[in-house]
Amino acid sequence: RLFLLGLLVGWIQGSLEKTWSFGGPAPDLLLLFLIWLGLNGHTGVGLWVAFLGGILQDSVAGIDLVGLHSIGRVFVAYLPEWGRLALVPDHRFAGFLLVLGATLLQAMIVISIRQTLTPGDIWGLGVLYNWGFSIILNGGVWLLLAFTLLPDKKSEYVT
């Protein structure tokens, strides 16, 4: 069920990116879902959702380089496993830190690939504004969801 839900979130993410009219990047719901999967011990499902959900997202959004986001999302899906080293006791705050790191990591991967395949496409202050807005938006959505939907519990990452 989580796999199918992940594909649905990928489709919604692509639709959101296609219809987003507020300027700047759309909130990255698929990234947030991948972090949630990883925090709850579903990294295997997360890797499949990252790959196939990213391809579905790019296809629906009409992005020229289909599969571009899935490459970055595979790294993002495994990021909660690396988060075990962070030793943050609060589950919600650990997720917030992972969302911030994942947003930057995914943006660096996607922009590096786009610059390699289509030089001069994205660069300069536009990248910095895009990163900053993405961090604020994704972090804000995570905090909103974390403090309304996630239970208050200690992270299982702390030993």
C-alpha positions in Angstrom: 0.0 0.0 0.0 2.8 2.4 0.7 4.3 1.8 -2.7 1.0 2.6 -4.4 0.6 5.7 -2.2 4.1 6.7 -3.2 3.3 6.5 -6.9 0.1 8.6 -6.2 2.2 11.2 -4.4 4.6 11.2 -7.4 1.7 11.8 -9.8 0.4 14.6 -7.5 3.8 16.1 -7.3 4.1 16.2 -11.1 0.6 17.7 -11.4 1.4 20.3 -8.7 4.6 21.3 -10.5 2.7 21.7 -13.8 0.0 23.9 -12.3 2.0 25.8 -9.6 1.4 29.5 -10.2 2.7 31.2 -7.1 6.3 31.6 -8.5 9.3 29.6 -7.3 9.3 25.9 -6.8 6.3 23.9 -5.6 6.4 22.2 -2.2 8.1 18.8 -2.7 5.5 16.4 -1.3 7.3 13.3 -2.7 10.5 14.3 -0.9 8.6 14.7 2.4 6.9 11.3 1.8 10.3 9.7 1.2 11.7 11.2 4.4 8.7 9.9 6.3 9.1 6.4 4.8 12.7 6.4 5.9 12.0 7.6 9.4 9.5 4.8 9.8 11.9 2.0 8.6 10.5 1.6 5.1 13.7 2.4 3.2 13.3 -0.5 0.7 9.9 0.8 -0.4 11.2 4.3 -0.3 13.9 3.5 -2.9 11.4 2.1 -5.3 9.0 5.0 -4.7 11.9 7.4 -5.2 12.9 5.9 -8.6 9.4 5.2 -10.1 7.7 8.1 -8.4 10.4 10.5 -9.7 9.9 9.2 -13.3 6.1 9.6 -12.9 6.6 13.1 -11.5 8.7 14.2 -14.5 6.4 12.6 -17.0 3.3 14.3 -15.6 5.1 17.6 -15.2 6.3 17.5 -18.8 10.0 17.9 -17.8 12.4 17.4 -20.8 14.8 15.1 -18.9 12.4 12.4 -17.7 13.9 10.5 -14.7 16.1 13.5 -13.7 14.3 13.8 -10.3 14.4 10.1 -9.7 18.2 10.1 -9.6 18.2 12.7 -6.8 15.4 11.1 -5.0 17.2 7.7 -4.7 19.8 9.5 -2.6 17.1 11.3 -0.6 15.3 8.0 0.1 18.4 6.6 1.7 19.2 9.8 3.7 17.2 8.7 6.8 19.5 5.7 7.1 22.5 8.1 7.3 20.5 10.1 9.7 21.1 7.5 12.4 24.5 9.2 12.9 22.8 12.6 13.8 21.7 11.4 17.2 18.8 13.8 17.4 16.4 12.6 20.1 13.1 14.2 18.8 11.6 12.3 15.9 10.0 15.4 14.4 13.2 17.5 14.6 15.3 14.7 13.1 12.8 14.7 10.2 13.1 18.5 9.9 16.9 18.3 9.7 16.6 15.5 7.1 14.2 17.5 5.0 16.6 20.5 4.9 19.5 18.3 4.0 17.5 16.3 1.4 16.3 19.5 -0.2 19.9 20.7 -0.7 21.2 17.4 -1.8 18.5 16.8 -4.3 18.8 20.3 -5.7 22.6 19.9 -6.1 22.2 16.6 -7.9 19.4 17.9 -10.2 21.2 21.1 -11.0 24.5 19.4 -11.7 22.9 17.0 -14.1 20.9 19.7 -15.9 24.0 21.9 -16.2 25.9 18.9 -17.7 23.3 18.0 -20.2 22.0 21.6 -21.0 24.8 24.1 -20.2 23.7 27.5 -19.1 20.2 26.3 -18.3 20.1 27.2 -14.6 22.7 29.3 -12.8 23.4 32.4 -10.8 21.1 34.0 -8.3 18.1 32.1 -9.7 19.6 28.9 -8.2 20.1 30.5 -4.8 16.6 31.9 -4.7 15.2 28.5 -5.8 17.2 26.7 -3.0 16.2 29.2 -0.4 12.6 29.1 -1.3 12.6 25.3 -1.5 14.2 25.0 2.0 11.7 27.4 3.5 8.7 25.8 1.8 9.7 22.1 2.4 10.8 22.8 6.0 7.6 24.7 6.7 5.4 22.0 5.3 7.3 19.4 7.3 6.9 21.3 10.5 3.2 21.8 9.8 2.6 18.1 9.1 5.0 16.9 11.9 3.3 18.9 14.7 -0.2 18.1 13.5 0.0 14.6 12.2 3.0 12.8 13.7 2.9 11.5 17.2 5.3 12.9 19.8 7.9 10.2 20.2 11.6 9.7 20.6 13.5 8.9 17.5 14.6 5.3 17.2 17.9 6.6 15.8 19.2 7.5 19.2 21.0 4.7 20.9 
